[in-house]
C-alpha cells in the first residue's frame, strides 16, 4: 500500500499536532483539577496517619483515664458526709468536738457560718469555734485538724489572752472549713426553683 502525497501531509500534520499537544502538557504541568485532587488526597493521607497515631495511643489514654478515675475516688473520700450544708455543718461540729476532746481543748462556743459555693459542685462549710486551752493543747488540736482523714482547713486563727488571778488565759478563736460535694442535678434544680 502506497501513501499518496496528500495523505503524507495529513500524517505529518497529525504527528506535529500530537507532538505539540504533548509538549504543551509537559510544559504547562499538571492541570488545576489534578493539583486539587492530589492536594485532597495528600490531606486525607495526613489525616489518616494522624488518626492512626491517635488510635495507637488509645491504651495510654485509657490508662490515664483509669488513673484519673481512681484519683477522683480518692479525692471524693476526703469530702465530708452529707449532700447539703446543714448536715455537713453538723458533721463538722461533731468532728471538731471529738478532736478537741482528744486534744484537751474546751470548746466554749460553736457557730456555723454560711456555706460558700465553689466550682464543680463543691461547697465549703465553715464553723467558727471559740476555745479555752493552753498553747500545747492548741498545737495538738491544730495537728489533729490537719491530720484528720477528711480535708479540713483552718481559715482563720485569732488568739486572745487575758489575765485572770495572776495568770494569763488563752482564748483562741478558729474558723475551720470542710468541703462537701453537691450533686449537679440538685444544684440545677435549686437554681431552677
C-alpha positions in Angstrom: 0.0 0.0 0.0 1.3 3.3 -1.0 0.7 6.6 0.7 -0.1 9.5 -1.5 1.4 12.9 -1.1 -1.9 14.3 0.3 -2.1 11.5 2.9 1.5 12.1 3.8 0.7 15.8 4.5 -2.2 14.8 6.8 0.0 12.3 8.7 2.8 14.8 9.1 0.3 17.5 10.3 -1.3 14.9 12.7 2.2 13.9 14.1 3.1 17.6 14.6 -0.3 18.3 16.3 0.2 15.3 18.7 3.8 16.4 19.5 2.6 20.0 20.0 -0.1 18.8 22.4 2.4 16.5 24.3 4.9 19.4 24.6 2.1 21.7 25.8 1.1 19.2 28.6 4.7 18.6 29.6 5.5 22.4 29.7 2.3 23.5 31.4 2.5 20.9 34.1 -0.5 19.2 35.7 -3.9 20.7 35.4 -5.5 22.6 38.3 -8.1 19.8 38.7 -5.3 17.2 39.1 -3.5 19.5 41.6 -6.6 19.9 43.7 -7.2 16.2 43.6 -3.6 15.5 44.6 -3.8 18.0 47.4 -7.0 16.5 48.6 -5.5 13.0 48.5 -2.4 14.3 50.5 -4.6 15.9 53.1 -6.7 12.8 53.5 -3.5 10.7 53.8 -2.2 13.0 56.5 -5.5 12.9 58.4 -5.5 9.1 58.1 -1.9 9.0 59.6 -2.9 11.3 62.5 -5.9 9.1 63.2 -3.7 6.0 63.1 -1.3 7.6 65.6 -4.1 8.5 67.9 -5.6 5.0 67.7 -2.1 3.6 68.5 -2.1 5.8 71.7 -5.5 4.5 72.8 -4.1 2.2 75.6 -2.1 5.1 77.0 -5.2 7.3 77.2 -7.3 4.5 78.7 -4.7 4.0 81.4 -4.6 7.8 82.1 -8.4 7.9 82.3 -8.4 5.0 84.8 -5.7 6.8 86.9 -7.9 9.9 86.9 -11.0 7.9 88.0 -9.0 6.4 90.9 -7.7 9.8 91.9 -11.2 11.2 91.7 -12.5 8.5 94.0 -9.6 9.2 96.5 -10.5 12.9 96.4 -14.2 12.2 96.9 -13.3 10.3 100.0 -11.8 13.5 101.5 -15.2 15.3 101.4 -17.5 15.5 104.5 -20.6 13.3 104.6 -23.9 14.8 103.5 -25.2 16.4 100.4 -26.3 19.7 102.0 -24.6 22.3 104.1 -26.7 21.8 107.3 -25.9 18.1 107.5 -22.2 18.8 106.7 -22.1 21.6 109.3 -23.4 19.3 112.0 -20.9 16.6 110.9 -18.1 19.2 111.0 -19.1 20.3 114.5 -19.2 16.7 115.7 -15.7 16.0 114.3 -14.3 19.2 115.9 -15.8 18.3 119.2 -14.1 14.8 119.1 -10.8 16.3 118.1 -11.0 18.9 120.8 -11.8 16.3 123.4 -8.8 14.2 122.3 -6.5 17.3 122.5 -7.8 18.5 125.8 -9.3 21.7 124.3 -12.5 23.1 125.8 -14.9 24.5 123.1 -16.8 27.4 124.6 -18.9 28.4 121.6 -19.6 27.0 118.1 -21.2 28.9 115.3 -21.9 27.6 111.8 -21.1 30.1 109.2 -22.8 30.4 105.8 -22.0 28.0 103.0 -19.8 29.1 100.1 -20.3 27.6 96.7 -17.1 26.8 94.9 -16.7 25.4 91.4 -17.8 22.0 90.1 -20.4 21.3 92.8 -18.1 21.8 95.7 -19.5 23.7 98.7 -17.3 25.0 101.6 -18.9 24.7 105.0 -17.3 26.7 107.9 -17.6 26.6 111.6 -16.4 29.3 113.9 -15.3 28.0 117.3 -14.1 29.7 120.4 -11.9 27.6 122.7 -10.3 27.7 126.0 -6.9 25.9 126.2 -3.2 26.0 126.8 -0.6 26.5 124.0 0.4 22.9 123.8 -3.3 21.8 123.7 -3.9 24.2 120.8 -0.9 22.8 118.9 -2.2 19.2 119.4 -5.7 20.4 118.3 -4.4 22.1 115.1 -2.3 19.0 114.3 -5.4 16.8 114.8 -7.3 19.0 112.4 -4.5 18.9 109.8 -4.1 15.1 110.1 -7.8 14.3 110.0 -8.9 11.8 107.3 -11.3 14.3 105.7 -9.9 17.5 104.2 -10.3 20.3 106.8 -8.6 23.7 106.8 -8.2 26.4 109.3 -9.2 29.5 107.5 -8.7 31.9 110.4 -7.0 31.8 113.8 -7.2 34.6 116.3 -5.6 34.2 119.7 -6.8 36.4 122.6 -5.3 36.3 126.0 -6.3 37.9 129.2 -5.2 37.9 132.8 -7.1 36.0 135.5 -5.8 35.9 139.1 -2.1 36.4 138.4 -2.0 34.1 135.3 -2.8 34.5 131.6 -5.6 32.5 130.0 -5.7 32.0 126.2 -8.9 32.1 124.2 -8.2 31.1 120.5 -11.0 31.6 118.0 -10.8 29.4 114.9 -12.6 29.2 111.7 -12.4 25.6 110.4 -13.8 24.6 107.0 -14.7 21.3 105.4 -16.0 20.6 101.9 -18.9 18.7 100.5 -19.8 17.6 97.0 -23.3 18.6 96.0 -24.7 16.6 93.1 -25.1 18.6 89.9 -28.8 17.7 89.4 -29.7 19.1 92.8 -27.8 22.3 92.2 -29.6 22.8 88.9 -33.0 22.1 90.5 -32.3 24.7 93.2 -31.4 27.4 90.6 -34.5 26.5 88.5 -36.8 26.7 91.6 
